[in-house]
Amino acid sequence: MNSPAPWRALVLLALPALVVAMDQNVLFLALPTLTAELGASVVSQLWVSDIYGLMVAVFLIPFGALADRIGRRRLLLAGSAGFAIFSLIAAFVGVRPGVQS
């Protein structure tokens, strides 16, 4: 009989990848609107779309070292919570009651 623990671990490890993929998808969907409203050049569009992956790569080694010190699970849960909070904040930035875009 199989234990459910490996499946829970797989879901826990796949969750951050899913969140990053969804956030990247939202960015790609919003890029035409951002470009139109900000008057961004082609180079600016490239920076907007690529900076997300660049920042993930830049923080990979320092946060890996931090995870060795405080624990991977604790860092994963704290990072996921922070990511969710900041994603919610970003979703409502610029939205004011009574103002239609």
N, C-alpha and C positions, 0 to 999 in steps of 0.2 A: 504494500500500500504506500502510495506517495505522500510525502509530507507537504503541507501547504506553504511551509517556510520558504522554499526556493522561489515559489511563485510570488510571494509577497516581496521578496528581495528584488526580483526582476521588475515588478511594478514600481517599487520605490526607486530603483535606478533609472527606469525609463521615464518617470514623471518629469524630471528636470529637462530631459531632451525633448519631450513633448511640449513643455512650456516654452522653451527657446524656439522651437520650430513654429509654434503658433504665433509668438510675438514677431518673429521674422516675417511670417505670412501677413500679419496685420500691417507691418511696415511697408511691405511691397504693395499692398492694396491701397495704402494711404499715400504712396509716393506721387501719383499724378496730382492729387489735390494739394499736397505740400509744394510740389513744383510750381503749380499755377499760382498759389497764394503767396509764395515767397519769391517767385521769379527766379528760381534756381537754374543755374547753368547745367550743362551735361556733366561737368566735373563735380559740381556740387551734388547732383543726384547720385553720382557714383560714391561719393563720400558718405552720403546719408545711408545708402543701402549697404555699404561694406564696413562701416565703422562698428556695427554691432558684432560681427564675427571677429573683427580685429580686437575689440575689447575683451571678448571671451578668451581669445588666444593670449593676450597680454596678461590677464589675471590668472591664467591656468597654473603656472608654476608657483607664484607667491601664495595663492590660496591652497595649493597642494601642500606646501610646507606648513601653512597654518593648520590644515586638517591633520597633519601628523602630530601637531602639538595639542590641539584641543579635542580631536576626535572627528572622524569623517561624518558620522551620523549627525552629531551636533551641528557641524558646519553646514551640512546639506540641508537640514531642517531650518536653520537660521537663514541661510541664503535663499531658500525657497519662500520662506515667509517674507523676507525683505523684498524679494523680486515681485511677489504677489501684491504687496502693499504699494510699491512704487509703480507697478503696472496700473493699478486702480487709480492712483493719483494722476498718472499720465493720461488715462482715459478721459478724465474730466477737466484737464487743463484747458483754460480758455472758454469753457462753457459757463455762461452767466445766465441766470434766470431772466426770462423775457427777451433774450437776444437770440435771433435766429440766424443761422449761417447760410 
